[in-house]
Amino acid sequence: MDPLNIWLPKLNELVEEAAVSVNINDINHAVMMVTPDDLDDFAIGFLFAEGIIQGNQDVHEIQVTASEYGVVLDVTIANRCLAALNQRKRRLTGATGCGICGVEAIEHALPALTPLVPLTPPTATTLVNLRERIAPWQCKARQSGALHAALALDAHGEIVACREDIGRHNALDKLIGMQLRQPTRHNTLVITSRCGSELIHKAVQFGAAHLISLASPSQLAVRLALKYNLNLIHVPRFDAPVYYSHARPSDQIGEPNVPSY
């Protein structure tokens, strides 16, 4: 018996990864390594993060076609968006570990954004048992153990949506894209992965008020969050939530605040 055949059933338990070619109006724009599900959401969220579209209304059609080497996403966007596309000089080859691979200049990696309207952060009470509450939503991660998740919370701190992907920025793109396709948006986002600067950029561009991370953020992520009035909250596994914010949650008024930069 071929020893390999003994282990083949285990392949079904591993996360799926595919090269996804994003074509915009018949022009290739990017090739990303993505978990190939919720691709309509990914297309909307990715193009929104790229600054090519302003919302779901700018996309006329999305066609998903399996190919020999992966998946082809053919996206047809409004003519008014083509000018923005033509101004972009980069051709991005994505990787699951970085959201800005292939940019040509620092200003492309860290573009200026419009500051958010400051809002009071959610209280620690609304974040109680957040990790435990997330677990049932991570259907694919429970099987493979190799997927990041991005989630949306309502005003009461209840989870209302989840998207998963092998790439942490892809997961957030999928969640943002899903919300852009719906009439109601939730401004509290959660990520299960490490929090880097590119996730801050996506959250601010989307208009989120709060970004909750289960892993510690980088120094740059904190500085950018403070700069743009995004309430960044780290929820450790055992300790109390850490707030990186100019404002304080209502249940911490009078306590020392995290110093700003």
N, C-alpha and C positions, 0 to 999 in steps of 0.2 A: 504494500500500500504506500502511495506517495505521502510522505509526512506532511506536505503542504495541505493536502486535502483534509487532514484532521482539524486544521485551524481555519479553514475557509468559512465555516458558519459564523465565526467571530467577526468577519468583515462586515456583516450586517449591523453590528453594534457600533461601528465606527462612524464618526461624523463624515458627511459627504462634503466634498470640496470640488469646485469646478471653476474653470476660467470663464468669466462672463464678459463678452465683448459688448460694449455699449455703443451702438451706432445712432447718431442723431441726424435725422434727415439724410440718411444714406452715407453719412461721413463717420468713420470710426473716431471716437473720442477717447475711449479708455478701455483697458482690459483689467478687470479686477478678479481677485480670487475670492469667491463668495460661496456660502452655503446656498445651493440653488433652490430656495423656496421663497415665497413672498416677493418675487422678483418685480412685480408691478410697484409694490411699496418701495423697494430698493431703488428702482429707476427714478421715481418721483423724488425721494429723499436725497439721492446722490446728485441729481441735476440741480436741485434746490441748493444744496450745500456748495455746489460749484458756482453758484450765482448765475446759472444759465436760464433758469425759470424762476418766476416769483411765486408760483403756486400750481396746484393741479389744473387750473383752468388754462395754463399755457401748454398743456400736453394734449394733443389730438388723438394719438393712438400709440399703443404699446404692443408689439408683437414679440412673443417669446418662441424661439426656434432652437431645438436641440441640434448640435453639430457634432462632428467626429471628435472634436477636441474640447467641447464644452457647451456653452449656451450663447446664443446671439440675442441681444435685446435691441430690437429696432424701434426707436422712439421717434415719433413725428411731433415736432414742436411748432408753436406759432411762429409766423414769419417775423414778428417783432422781436423774437428772442434770438434770431439768427445773428444779428449784429453783435450781441453780447458773446455769442459762441465764437464768432470770427475774431473777436478781440483777444480771446484767450490763446496764448502762444504755447501753453504746455500741452503735451500729449502724455497723459498720466498712465503709468503702469503700476497698479496698486500692489500692495503687499499686506498681509494680515497683521503685521506688527507696526505699521506706520501709516498715518493718514495723509501725508504730504509728500510721498515719494515722487521724485522727478520734477519738482518745481524748479523754476529757473532763477528765482531771486528771493531774498528774504521777505520782501514786501508781498510776494505771492503766498508765502507760507503763513505770514501773520498780517493779513489785511485788516484795515481799520473797519470797525463795526460801529453801529449806532448804539449808544448806551441804553440799557433797559430802564424802565421806570422802577425805582426801588420799591420793593414790597417786603413785608415782614416774613421772615422764614417760618416754615412749619415748626410746630412745637415738637419736643422730644416725645411727647405722648403719642402723637400720630405716627411716629416711627418705631414704636415698640414692636418687637418680634418681626421686623421687616424682612430679615433674612429668611426666617421660617415661612413667612407668607409668600415670599418669592418662589421658593422651591417648587410648589405645585404647578406654577406657571412655566417652569423650564422643562417642558416635556422632552425635548430632544437632548438636553444636557443630562437629564437623568439616565438616559440610555448610553450616551457616549462619554460624558464627562469632559467634553472638549469644546463647549460652546459658550460664548458670551451672551448676555441678555441685556436688553434695554426695555424699560417698562415705564408706563405712565400711571400716575396716581391722581385720584380726584381730590376735591377740596377737603375731604375727610381722611385722606391718607390711605384710601383703599385702592388696590391695584385694579386697573380697568383694561390694560392692554399690555402685551408682551411680544417682542420680536427677538429671535435668536440668530446668531451667525458665528462662524469661526473667526471672523474679524470683528473686533470691538467697535470700530467705526462703522462697519457695515450694519451691525445690529442697530446702532442709533439712527443711521440713514433709513433703515426699514421702518423703525418706529415713527420717525418724523414724517416719512412719506405716507404712512398709513394715516397719520393724523391730518395731513394736508388734504387727504382725499375724503375727509369726513367733515360734517358741518360744525362739530364741536371739538375744540382742542383743549387739552389739559396741560397746564404750564408747570407741572412738577414731573421731572424726568428722573429715572433711576438707571444707573449702569452698574453692572456686576464686575466690570473690569477695572484695571488701573485707570486713573483719570489724568490724561495728558491734555496739552493745549488744544489739540485739534477737536477734542470733544467739547471743550468750552466754546470754541468757535461755532460748532454746529448748534449747540444749545442756545447761544446768544442770537445767532442768525434766525433760528426758529422762533425766538421770542419767549423762550422758557423763563420763568421767574426763579426756579429752583432746580439745581442739579444735585442729586444724591448719589454718592459713590460708595461702594462697599470696600474699595481699596483706597489707600492714601493718594492724594493728588500730588502732582509735582509742584515745585515752587512757582514755575511759570504759569501753570494752570491757576494757582491761587491768585497770582498777580493779575492775570487777565480777568478772572471772575470778579475781583474787586474793582478793576478798572471799568467793567461794563455793568456793574450792579447785579450780577448774577449771584444769587445765594448758593454757595457751594458747601455741601454738608458731607462729611465723611462719617459713615456708620461702621465703627469697628465691630469685630466679632463679639467682644465681651464688654468693652467700655462704653461710656455714654457718647452720643453723637458729638462730633467736633464741628463747630460752625465757623466757616470762613466767610464772613459777611460784615458789611458796615452796620447792618441792623441786627437786633437781637430778637429771638422768639419771645412771645408774650410770657412764657413761663420762666424766662431767665432775666427778666428785667431786674436790675440792681446787682447782678452778678458780673464779674469781670468778663469783658468781651475779647474776642481774638483780635490782636492788634492788626491794623491794616498797614499796607506798604506805602 
